[in-house]
Amino acid sequence: MRTLATAALARVNGSRASLALGFACGLGVLAAPVHGQQSFDEFIAVDAPVVALTNVRVIDGTGAPARVGQTILIENGRIAAIGPMEELAGRIGQAEVVDLPGHTVIPGLVGMHDHSFYTGGNGRAAQLSFSGSRLYLASGVTTIRTTGARAPYEELNLKRAIDAGEMIGPSMYTTGPYLTGEQGSSTMAHLDGPETARRLVRYWAEEGVSWIKAYTWITREDLAAAIDEAHKHGVKFTAHLCSVGFREAVAAGIDNVEHGLLANSEYYTGKRPDECPSGFRGQYADLDMDSEQVQATFRDMVENDVAMTSTLAVYEISVNGRGPIDERVYDILAPEIAAEVREIANVVRNATLEGGGGIRPEIYQKALEYEYAFVKAGGTLAAGVDPTGYGAAPPGFGDQKNFELLLEAGFTVPEVVQIMTANGAKVLGGLDEFGTVEVGKVADLVVIEGNIEEDRHIQNTRIVFRHGTGWDSLKLIESVRGIVGIR
């Protein structure tokens, strides 16, 4: 046996085996060797046909309590057995044994709003196909849905490269370009009627995306047409709403809604059809989660199996009065971007209502309460980082921050793990294959130093298994330090 060091992970000695899994994920199948045509050996901690992770605490993603003193047996990229060492001793045989006392294992995170691009600082925007992909995987995110693309072909090509073993990164469910109304950025598709919406959805469905996303200023008519066309082509639909309320979107047949309360304008007393009211969140400081209007939203969503995606990390960075942004965020960013992000963070987080800017703490608290109440009403809550805004919630690190913020909302650690893993897999239609630590599933696993129920964070990620290959988290992070935000 070998004990995992915390400062660095020892490379598994012995012969390597190429893992060629016929695992359908998103729209592609991993049919190529893990390493593709180039070697990523320096970033790999564990790569053997049979691996035994021993003496671990397991939080399996089902919502069940932690199990201690467990061994996880991985065979050819899948979970073959889980149980106490004494029960599995006869099955380990020639397995590569990695002894992990004092470590927690959870399923790989499923990032449900994890763009392949990043925005930050003073108007910067960059496609992070290299650094973002590595940072997601290093942070324990083994599957992402991009949830809106600035460069859809870049995403489709990145997905194919990762599936072929030519790039390092998570499994990807790609999304077409944003569909919006008269307003929106120059990178979005501005709709001028239902037929345009249908044409664009058809095109991107045929190009291979698995999801379409609508944006803030879409009309009800265009949204309904786009959703209908997407479903005709076997593509699912989500949206960052405002002009359309959640209940209206559910009636139109949507599969998922993004961002929770802070993107739902339907409780605003001055709401007009197809209009995104400026400053509508200001009315929500006294919103009652037990009120009929809120509970009606939840009933509609639950009855129609519409999930909600939590993106607390991208909002928390702008909440007035919060503590400083974690220094590791600045350390990973390109220096010039880090300086800009730090300056903005200091202004926004120290701002008062009179000074303008940022999100009032009482409004943010309502966002936490809304997500907790939704789950207690029977709703499916998933999570993602949304690495946008002014840039203080970068890929991966923001996903890890979500863990802490969901705890703040009132969920237990097993519940948060379930939200960030199994629930995302369920929304993507992949729960039979990934999302929990269960026998028969793909070995997408995160090894974290410490007891996360005591530590209350998952920053100490050490090994990330994707399809049975264990990647060295610390080495991946070092490989992109100082270039995140520009490459």
N, C-alpha and C positions, 0 to 999 in steps of 0.2 A: 504493500500500500504506500501511497505517497500523500503527504499533507499539502494542501494548496497554500502557498505563501501569499501574503496580502500585498507585498510590494510588487511582485511580478509573478506571472504564471509560468510554470515550467512547461516547455514544449513536450508533448507526449513523444517518447522515443519509439522506435520500431517502424515497421512498414506502414505506409498510408494506403488507404483504400478509397477509390473514387466512389462517391455515393451518387448513384443515378436513380433518383426516385421518380416514379410515375405519379406525382402528386399534382392534381389539378388545383391551381390557385389563381384566383382572378380569372383571366382569360387565357393563361398560358400554362404549359406543363414543363416542370423542371426535368429535362431529359438529357442534359449535358452533365459531364463531371463537374464537381463543385469548383474545381480550380480553373476550368475553362482552358484557354491557351496561355495563360500566364500564371505565375506562382504567387500565391498570397500566403505562403508558409509562415512568414514572420509574424502574421497576425492571428495565427491559429494556435489555440492552446490544447485542444483535444480533437483528434480525428482518427478514429479506429472503427472497425466494423462492429465491435461490441464494446460498450463502455458501461461501467458501473459507478454511479455517483453515490457514495456511502456517507452515512451519519449526517444526513441533512434534515432540516425542518422543511416540510412541504405545505404550502398553501396552494391548493390545487385549482382554484378558479371557479369552483362550483358554489362557493359561498360557505362551504363546510369549514369547521375549525382547523387550525394547523395540526399536522401530525409530526411528531418528533422521532428522531432515531430511524429515519427511513433510508432505504436504498432504492435508487431508480436505475433500472437496467434498460439500456438503449441498444437495440439491435438493428443494424442497417437503416438508421435514420428514424426509427419509430420507437415508441415506449413499449417495451416488452413486458415489464413487470415493475411493481411498486410494493414495497413492504419492508418489514424489519430484516436486518442482515441475516439473522438466523434462519429465516424462512427462505431466503434467496441464495444462501451459500452454495447450494448444489447446482445452481443455474449460472453462476458467474463464470466458472471455467476459465477460459482464456481471455476474459474481458480485461480491458485496460481499466484499472481501478483508480479513481480519483477520490481520495478521502477528504471530506469537507465538513469537519466538525465546526460548529459555530457559524454555519451558513444557512441561508434560506433559499429555497427553490420555488419559483412561481412560474406560471405559463409565460411565454413570450407576450409582450404587450401588443395590443392591436390598436394602432393609432388611427382613429376614425376621422380626423381632420388634419392630416399631416401632409401639408403641401410639399412639393419638391422644390419650391422656390422660397425665398426669404425676403422680407422687406425690413428695413431698419435705418436708423439714423435720419439724416435730412433728405428723405425722398429716395433713398437707395432701394434698388430691387435687383435680385440676382437669382439665376437658376442654380441650385446647389446639387447638381447631379453627382458630383464627386464628394464634397465634404458633408452635405446633408445626409446622403445615403449612409455614409460611414457613421455619422454621429447618431442617427436613428438606431442603427444596429448596436453600436457600442452602449447605448442607453437602455437596451433591453427591448427595443421595439422590433419585433420580427415580422410584422405585417403592417402595411399602411394602406389607407385609402386616401388619395390625394385631394379629393373634395374641392375641385376647382383648379383649372390649369391655366397658366399664362402661356405655356408652350406645350401644347398637347403632344406634338410629335416627339419632343424631347423626352416626355414622360413615357410614351409608348416604347421608344428605343431604349430608355434606361431600364424599363421592366424586362425587355427581352435580353438585355445584356446581363442583368442580375440572374435571370432564369438560366442563362447559358453559362454562368460562372465566370463571366468576363469582367464583372464589376462587383464590388462589395456593397451589400445593402439588404434591406428587408424585402419580403414578398410584397408585390404591389398590385393594388386594384386602382386602375387609372380612371380619370374623370375627364370629360370634354371641357371645352372652354365655358366660362361663366355665361349664362343667359340672363340678360337684364333688360330693362326698359329704356326710356329715353336718357336716363342718367347712368353713370358708371364710368369706369376707367377705359382708356383707349385699348386695353388688352382684352376687353370683354366683347361679346356678341350683343349688339343692340337690336332688339327685336322690333319689328314694325307691324306685327300681327301674327295670328295663329299659324298661317301657312309658312311664314319664315321660321317660326319655332319648330314646326314639324320637319321642315327641310334640313335644318341644322342638326336636329336630333338624329334623323335618318343617316345623315352623312357620318357623324361621329360614331354612331353605333356600328356602321359598316367598317369604319376604320379600326374598331377594336376596343373602344372604351367600355367599361362595365357599369359606369355611373354617369349621370348628368347632374349638374348643379345649376340651380337658378340663384339669382342675386337680388339684392334689396328692392329694386324698383320694377320688377316684373309685374305685369297685370294678371288678374285672375284668369282672364280668357287665354292669354298666352301661356300661363302656367299649366292650365288644364290641358291645352293642346299638346304641350311639350311632354307632360307626364303620360298622356295617352299614347303618343307616338313612341316614347321610350319603352313602355310596357309591351307594345306590339313587337318590338325588336329584342325583348328579353333583357333590357337594360333597366336598372333601378334609378330612382330619382330622389335627390335631396335638395335643400335650399337654405340659404341665409335669407330669411324673410324680413319684411317690414311693411311694404305696401300691401301685402297679403298677410292676414293673420293665420295662426296655427290651425284653427278650426276650419277656415276656408281652404287651407292647403290639404288638410285631411279629407275634406269633401271632394277635392279634386283628384285624390288618389295617391298622394305623395307617400313615399316609403320611409322617410327620415326627415327630421328638421334639425337645424344646427343652432348651437349657441345658447339654447334655453331662453330664459325670461328676457334677457337683454336684446333679443332679436324679435320679440313678439309684441307687436303694437296693439293687439286686439283689446287690451284693457284700458286703453287711452280714451278718455271721454270725448275727445274731439276727433276721433278717427273717422276718416272718410274713405269710401271704397277706392281701392287702387292707389292710395296715396300714403307715402311714408312720412308720418308726422315728425317734424324736427323736435327733439327734446322730449319725446314721449316717456322716456324712462323716469323723468323727474316726478311723474305722478305715482311711481311705484313704491315710494318709501313706506306707505302704510298698507300695501297690498296684503290681503288676508288669504293665505293659502287654503283655508277651509271654506272660502267663499264659493258660492255657486258658480260664478263666472270662471274661476280657476279650475274648480273640480269638473266643470263641463268640458273644458279643454282636455283634461286628463282622461275623462271617460271616452271622449271621441278618439283620442290617440290609442288608448288601450284596446278599445273594441275593434279598431281597424289595424292593430299591430303596427303602429307607427312609432319608431324609436326616436329618442332625443340624443343629440351629441353634446356632451359637456366640453366646453373649451375654457375652463376657468383660468388657466394660466395666462392666456392672452389678455384677459380683462384685469386680472389681479395686478399686472404690472403698472396699470394706470389708476389704481385706487389711491385716493388721497390718504395720507397718514400711515401707510404701511411702512415696514422697515426697509432697509436698503436691499437692493437687488443682490442676489448671491454673487460673490466675486468670481466664482467659476464661470459665470456667463461672460463676463468681460474677458477672462483669461482665454476663452476658446475663440472669441471673435477676432477678426482682423483688427489690428491696433487702431486704425483710423475710424473704423466703425464702432469699436468699443468706446472710444472717446466721445463720439456723438451720442451713442445710446446712454452712456453714463450721464451726460449733461441733461438729456431729456428726462431721464428717470429722476434725477434730483429735483427737477422743476415740477414734474407731474405728481410725484409721490409726496412732495412737500406742499403742494398747492392747497388752497382752501377754496370753498365755493365762491367766495367773493373774488378770489384771484382768477377764477376760471380754470378750465382744463381738468382733465381727469374724471374719475368716477367717484361719487360720494360714497363713503363707507356704508351708509344705511341702504343704498341701492344695491351695492354689491352683496350685502348680507341677504337681501331679498332674492338675489340670484342663487345663492347657496340654498336658501330655504325652498325655493321653487324646485330645484333638482331633487332634493331630499323628499319633498312632498310627492313629486311625480313617481318616484320609485315606490314609496309607501302606498300609492294608489294603484300599483301593479304595473307601472310603466317600465320599459326597457331603456336604461340609460347606458350609453357608451361614452368614450372620451377620446379627445385628441388635443394637440397643442395649438394648432393654427399659428405657425411661426411668422406672424405679420405684425401689424401695428408699428411701433417704433423699434422693435427688434430685440426686446429684453427676454423673449421666450423662444430661444432658438430650437431647432430640431432636436428631439431626444431629451434634452435637458428640460424643456417645457413639459414633455410627457411625464417625466419624473416629478416635476413640480405639481402636476395634476394630482398625483397620489396624495401629497400633503394637503392640498386644497379640498379634496373630497373627504378626507378625514375631518377637516375643519367644518365641512358641511354637516357632519354628524354620522357618517357611515363608519362601520367597523372596518378593520384591516381586511378580513376575508371578503366583505362586501365591496370594498374598493378594488381589490384584486379581481373580483368577478366583473365589475363594471369595466375595468381596463383591459380585460382579456376575453373571457367567454362571451360577454355581451356584444363586443365588437365582432367576434367570430359569428355570432348568431345573426347579426344584422347583415353581414356579408354573405350569409348562406353557407359558411364553412365550418360550423360548429362540430360536425361529424368528423372533421379532419384535424382541427387545431383549436386552441383557445382554452384548454384545460389540461391538467396533468393527469391523464388517464391512459390505461393500457390500450394499445392499438392506435393511438393518435400519433401524428408527426411530432418528433422531438424538438419542438420549439420551446425552449426553457431559458430561464434567467437565474443565474447563480449570484446571490447577493451576500456579501459579508455581513454578518450580524443577524440579530433577530429583529425583523422589520416591525413586529408588533410593539417592541420596546423602543426601537429607534425612531419610528414614525416617519421614516423616509426610505427611499430606495436608491439613493445616490451611490452607495458602495457596490454597484454592480461590477462583477469581476469576470464572469464568463457568460457569453450569450450563445446558446445553441440554436441554430437555425437548420432545420432538416437534419439534425443529428451531428452537425459539425460545430464544435465549440470555438467561438471567436474570443480573443483576448480583448476585453473592453478597454483596458488602460492603453494598450498599444494602438488601438484604433483611434482613440481620442487624441493621442499624441501625434498621429499621422495627419490630423487636420487642424491642429492647434495653430491659430494665427491666420487661417485662411477662410474660416467660416464667415459667410456673408459676402464673399467675392468669388468663390469657386465652387 
